[in-house]
Amino acid sequence: MSETNTAASEVAAPHRYTAALAADIEARWQDFWDAEGTYEAPNPSGDLAGDPQLVAKPKKFIMDMFPYPSGTGLHVGHPLGYIATDVTARYQRMTGHNVLHTLGFDAFGLPAEQHAVSTGEHPRITTEAAIRNMQSQLRALGLGHDKRRSFATIDPDYYRWTQWIFLQIFNSWYDTDADRARPIAELVAKFETGERALPGGRIWSELSHAERADVLG
């Protein structure tokens, strides 16, 4: 059928279910879901507090793999997994659960770095553009994510804490006697006073910087 005949038939039958009508219906429902907070999972208190009755329901957390915005958009493998978790989340909501299902975006990747090298464009610019495109694609899929809780691992408010956690681990040692991590400064103090013996009977003050680093692992 030609485009002219197709257009004429749609004018003659304005309520015919076409791709354009389906897209319009979907977009209007997505606007409604966003405005009503249909997929929002409330906290008991704070900025994300919500309906106490929903808060009181059994809780479920549905976790997805974050897409990697080094590429310009999603590939077929992304919705393959996201649709499955979305079905699970919807089932849990229908069976009386307060479901937290959200999705973030991973950090810079090698393709973004190589693009920056070849074009001189900052990787944050291209990565954020890719995230916006992915968000549009995800919305078109109609997935039930709590968008208020989405974040990207390139956000300073996120990675400041991952860096903080790394420093806590880096500056700690595992005390087998106490069965817990303790500040590495305490271990150094024990070596300095001789309270804790060094392997091989060595003396802490006589070790080079490299040897001390090797002892501390």
Secondary structure, 3 states (H helix, E strand, C coil): CCHHHHHHHHHHCCCCCCHHHHHHHHHHHHHHHHHHCCCCCCECCCCCECCHHHHCCCEEEECCCCCCCCCCCCCCHHHHHHHHHHHHHHHHHHCCCEEEECCCECCCCHHHHHHHHHHCCCHHHHHHHHHHHHHHHHHHHCCCCCHHHCCECCCHHHHHHHHHHHHHHHCEEEECCCCEEEEHHHHHHHHHHCCCCCHHHCCHHHCCHHHHHHHHC
